[in-house]
């Protein structure tokens, strides 16, 4: 005969009630925060809420239509297949003995690189902004570069196909070459390891011996640079001033060269024009 379980005590009932009340209060607070966020985001007083909802509706409709296309479905399939392969092959790799020193190496590198990344962050941001400006300024050249790259790839495609055919037909010979190289290099590996250990030891000794004089030389060079900084600034000022003075002459020379090139182009075009245009004579005198 089954025993009747004992009823919870008064303290346990009170504790369960308090926990339930706390959880319910937290959930209600969270729901209130979400409601406030939604009200603040889609506030219709200034007319922005309806516009945001319209944009979200159109965007989600376009995403839904795009996700149903065959190309999107094929991409999703490839992503899922890749993740499945990573999950299947990742578990043995994580359990491999090599993973432990690899994790320690990554941890050490992370701890060492954080100060370096903090130090170079302003320079990287400035360089990224300058690179963005350069790309934006050179955007008119992108179609020509893309066309040249496409033409180059089209020209290389037959060569790559021919190379693939040759390698595919020469598979036995390639296997023989690989076997011969393996048989020839395998006995040399222990000797190479020993030589590498000796070279590493000698290189470490040379570096240890060279570091103190290198530090002295660096300090002396830094002192010389600090002492000659006014001269360097004056020299840079002279160079910049010279370039500013030469700029009008360079612009005038470029303008005259452009006019001469256009005149030559017009004369060549008139010379190679059809015979029907012989009644018109074009003469351009460069200024």
C-alpha positions as CSV (number, residue, x, y, z in Angstrom):
1,X,0.0,0.0,0.0
2,X,1.5,3.3,-1.1
3,X,2.2,5.8,1.6
4,X,0.7,9.2,1.5
5,X,3.4,11.9,1.1
6,X,3.6,14.4,3.9
7,X,2.3,17.9,3.3
8,X,4.8,20.7,3.2
9,X,5.3,22.7,6.4
10,X,4.2,26.2,6.9
11,X,7.7,27.6,6.4
12,X,8.1,25.8,3.1
13,X,4.7,27.1,1.9
14,X,5.7,30.6,2.9
15,X,9.1,30.3,1.1
16,X,7.5,29.0,-2.1
17,X,5.0,31.8,-2.0
18,X,7.7,34.4,-1.5
19,X,9.7,33.0,-4.4
20,X,6.6,32.9,-6.7
21,X,5.8,36.5,-5.7
22,X,9.4,37.7,-6.4
23,X,9.5,35.9,-9.8
24,X,6.1,37.3,-10.8
25,X,7.2,40.8,-9.8
26,X,10.4,40.5,-11.9
27,X,8.4,39.3,-14.9
28,X,5.9,42.1,-14.5
29,X,8.7,44.6,-14.2
30,X,10.3,43.2,-17.3
31,X,7.0,43.3,-19.2
32,X,6.6,46.9,-18.1
33,X,10.0,47.8,-19.4
34,X,9.4,46.2,-22.7
35,X,6.1,48.0,-23.0
36,X,7.8,51.4,-22.2
37,X,10.4,50.6,-24.9
38,X,7.7,49.9,-27.4
39,X,5.8,53.0,-26.5
40,X,8.9,55.2,-26.7
41,X,9.9,53.6,-30.0
42,X,6.6,53.7,-31.8
43,X,5.2,56.9,-30.2
44,X,2.7,58.2,-32.8
45,X,2.6,61.7,-31.6
46,X,5.2,62.9,-34.1
47,X,4.2,60.6,-36.8
48,X,7.4,58.5,-36.7
49,X,5.7,55.4,-35.2
50,X,3.6,54.6,-38.3
51,X,6.6,55.2,-40.6
52,X,8.8,52.8,-38.5
53,X,6.1,50.1,-38.6
54,X,5.7,50.6,-42.4
55,X,9.4,50.2,-42.9
56,X,9.6,47.2,-40.7
57,X,6.6,45.6,-42.5
58,X,8.1,46.2,-46.0
59,X,11.5,45.1,-44.9
60,X,10.3,41.8,-43.3
61,X,8.1,41.2,-46.4
62,X,11.1,41.6,-48.7
63,X,13.2,39.4,-46.4
64,X,10.5,36.7,-46.4
65,X,10.3,36.8,-50.2
66,X,14.1,36.7,-50.6
67,X,14.5,33.8,-48.1
68,X,12.1,31.7,-50.2
69,X,14.1,32.0,-53.4
70,X,16.1,28.9,-54.6
71,X,19.4,30.7,-54.1
72,X,18.7,31.6,-50.5
73,X,17.5,28.1,-49.8
74,X,20.7,26.7,-51.3
75,X,22.7,29.1,-49.2
76,X,20.8,28.1,-46.0
77,X,21.5,24.4,-46.9
78,X,25.2,25.1,-47.3
79,X,25.3,27.0,-44.0
80,X,23.5,24.1,-42.1
81,X,25.8,21.5,-43.8
82,X,28.9,23.5,-42.8
83,X,27.7,23.9,-39.2
84,X,27.0,20.2,-39.1
85,X,30.4,19.3,-40.3
86,X,32.0,21.7,-37.9
87,X,30.1,20.2,-35.0
88,X,31.0,16.6,-36.1
89,X,34.7,17.3,-36.5
90,X,34.9,19.8,-33.7
91,X,34.2,17.4,-30.9
92,X,37.3,15.1,-31.6
93,X,39.5,18.2,-32.1
94,X,38.3,19.6,-28.7
95,X,39.2,16.3,-27.0
96,X,42.6,16.0,-28.8
97,X,45.6,16.5,-26.5
98,X,46.9,19.3,-28.8
99,X,43.8,21.4,-27.9
100,X,45.1,22.1,-24.3
101,X,48.4,23.8,-25.3
102,X,46.5,25.5,-28.1
103,X,44.0,27.0,-25.6
104,X,46.9,28.1,-23.3
105,X,48.6,29.7,-26.3
106,X,45.4,31.6,-27.3
107,X,45.0,32.7,-23.6
108,X,48.6,34.0,-23.5
109,X,48.3,35.7,-26.8
110,X,45.0,37.4,-25.7
111,X,46.5,38.7,-22.5
112,X,49.6,40.0,-24.3
113,X,47.7,41.5,-27.2
114,X,45.1,43.5,-25.2
115,X,47.6,46.3,-24.2
116,X,48.9,46.4,-27.7
117,X,45.4,46.7,-29.2
118,X,44.5,49.4,-26.7
119,X,47.6,51.3,-27.7
120,X,47.1,51.1,-31.5
121,X,43.3,51.6,-31.4
122,X,43.5,55.4,-32.1
123,X,45.9,54.9,-35.0
124,X,43.8,52.0,-36.4
125,X,40.6,54.2,-36.2
126,X,42.4,57.1,-38.0
127,X,43.8,54.7,-40.6
128,X,40.4,53.1,-41.2
129,X,38.8,56.5,-41.6
130,X,41.5,57.6,-44.1
131,X,41.2,54.3,-46.0
132,X,37.4,54.9,-46.2
133,X,38.0,58.4,-47.6
134,X,40.5,56.9,-50.1
135,X,38.1,54.2,-51.3
136,X,35.3,56.8,-51.6
137,X,37.6,59.1,-53.6
138,X,38.8,56.3,-55.8
139,X,35.3,54.8,-56.4
140,X,35.2,56.0,-60.0
141,X,38.1,53.7,-60.8
142,X,36.3,50.6,-59.3
143,X,34.3,49.7,-62.4
144,X,37.4,49.8,-64.6
145,X,39.3,47.7,-62.0
146,X,36.4,45.2,-61.8
147,X,36.4,45.0,-65.6
148,X,40.1,44.4,-65.8
149,X,39.9,41.7,-63.0
150,X,37.0,40.0,-64.9
151,X,39.0,40.0,-68.1
152,X,42.1,38.6,-66.4
153,X,40.1,35.9,-64.7
154,X,38.4,35.0,-68.1
155,X,41.9,34.9,-69.7
156,X,43.2,32.6,-66.9
157,X,40.3,30.2,-66.9
158,X,41.5,28.2,-69.9
159,X,45.0,28.0,-68.4
160,X,43.7,26.8,-65.1
161,X,41.5,24.2,-66.9
162,X,44.5,23.0,-68.9
163,X,46.6,22.7,-65.8
164,X,43.9,20.8,-64.0
165,X,43.6,18.4,-66.9
166,X,47.4,17.9,-67.0
167,X,47.6,17.2,-63.3
168,X,44.6,14.9,-63.4
169,X,46.1,12.9,-66.3
170,X,49.5,12.8,-64.5
171,X,48.2,11.5,-61.1
172,X,50.4,8.3,-61.2
173,X,53.5,10.3,-62.0
174,X,52.7,12.8,-59.3
175,X,52.3,10.0,-56.8
176,X,55.7,8.6,-57.8
177,X,57.3,12.0,-57.3
178,X,55.7,12.3,-53.9
179,X,56.9,8.8,-52.9
180,X,60.4,9.6,-54.1
181,X,60.6,12.9,-52.2
182,X,59.3,11.2,-49.1
183,X,61.8,8.4,-49.3
184,X,64.6,10.9,-49.9
185,X,63.7,13.4,-47.2
186,X,62.6,11.1,-44.4
187,X,66.2,10.1,-43.4
188,X,67.2,13.7,-43.3
189,X,64.5,14.8,-40.8
190,X,66.4,13.8,-37.6
191,X,69.5,15.6,-38.8
192,X,67.5,18.7,-39.7
193,X,65.9,18.7,-36.2
194,X,69.3,18.5,-34.6
195,X,70.7,21.3,-36.8
196,X,67.6,23.4,-36.0
197,X,68.1,23.0,-32.3
198,X,71.8,24.0,-32.6
199,X,70.8,27.0,-34.8
200,X,68.2,28.0,-32.3
201,X,70.6,27.9,-29.4
202,X,73.3,29.8,-31.4
203,X,70.7,32.4,-32.5
204,X,69.4,32.9,-29.0
205,X,73.0,33.5,-27.7
206,X,73.6,36.0,-30.5
207,X,70.4,37.8,-29.7
208,X,71.2,38.0,-26.0
209,X,74.7,39.3,-26.8
210,X,73.4,41.9,-29.3
211,X,70.6,43.3,-27.3
212,X,72.6,45.5,-24.9
213,X,74.6,47.3,-27.6
214,X,71.5,47.6,-29.7
215,X,69.7,49.2,-26.7
216,X,72.7,51.6,-26.3
217,X,72.6,52.4,-30.0
218,X,68.9,53.0,-30.0
219,X,69.1,55.4,-27.0
220,X,72.0,57.3,-28.8
221,X,70.0,57.5,-32.0
222,X,66.9,58.7,-30.1
223,X,69.1,61.4,-28.4
224,X,70.4,62.5,-31.8
225,X,66.9,62.7,-33.3
226,X,65.7,64.7,-30.3
227,X,68.6,67.1,-30.6
228,X,68.2,67.5,-34.4
229,X,64.4,67.8,-34.3
230,X,64.4,71.6,-35.0
231,X,66.6,71.0,-38.1
232,X,64.3,68.2,-39.3
233,X,61.3,70.5,-38.8
234,X,63.0,73.3,-40.7
235,X,64.0,70.9,-43.6
236,X,60.4,69.7,-43.8
237,X,59.2,73.3,-43.9
238,X,61.6,74.0,-46.8
239,X,60.4,71.0,-48.7
240,X,56.8,71.8,-48.3
241,X,57.4,75.5,-49.2
242,X,59.3,74.4,-52.4
243,X,56.4,72.1,-53.4
244,X,53.9,74.9,-52.8
245,X,56.0,77.2,-55.0
246,X,56.3,74.5,-57.7
247,X,52.7,73.7,-57.8
248,X,51.6,76.5,-60.2
249,X,54.4,75.5,-62.6
250,X,53.5,71.8,-62.4
251,X,49.8,72.6,-63.1
252,X,50.7,74.9,-66.0
253,X,53.0,72.2,-67.5
254,X,50.2,69.5,-67.1
255,X,47.7,71.8,-68.7
256,X,49.9,72.5,-71.7
257,X,50.7,68.7,-72.0
258,X,47.0,67.9,-72.0
259,X,46.3,70.5,-74.7
260,X,49.1,69.2,-76.8
261,X,47.8,65.6,-76.4
262,X,44.3,66.6,-77.3
263,X,45.6,68.5,-80.4
264,X,47.6,65.4,-81.5
265,X,44.5,63.2,-80.9
266,X,42.3,65.5,-83.1
267,X,44.9,65.5,-85.9
268,X,45.2,61.7,-85.8
269,X,41.5,61.3,-85.8
270,X,41.2,63.6,-88.8
271,X,43.9,61.8,-90.6
272,X,42.3,58.4,-90.2
273,X,38.8,59.6,-90.9
274,X,36.9,58.2,-93.9
275,X,37.2,59.8,-97.3
276,X,33.7,61.2,-97.1
277,X,34.8,63.7,-94.4
278,X,37.6,65.2,-96.5
279,X,35.5,68.3,-97.1
280,X,36.0,69.4,-93.5
281,X,39.5,70.4,-92.2
282,X,40.1,70.5,-88.5
283,X,43.1,72.5,-87.3
284,X,43.9,73.0,-83.6
285,X,46.7,75.2,-82.5
286,X,48.0,74.5,-79.0
287,X,47.9,77.5,-76.8
